[in-house]
């Protein structure tokens, strides 16, 4: 999961150059209407916010449940995880999964 999160944050923020707010490596909580609304005190807090966004109830029952089931079953392949999260509606870019998987 760590490798996926790193690759995904690189895709989302251009290797940190495009963070919408301080330490917001996934631009969590920011919308088109409020693009700079959420900042974090540490990378750990930002990571927890992202995980809560993906699995708000902590049980894999939400929108990203199939993605979370893969994570919990030990799948670590970045392309597989990126494909699953995209299929759940996380991204609209047709090449999102491949783009994430191609990030070191």
Secondary structure by P-SEA (a helix, b strand, c coil): caaaaaaaaaaaccccccccccccccccccccccccccccccaaaaaaaaaaaacccccccccaaaaaaaaaaccccaaaaaaaaaaaccccccaaaaaaaacc
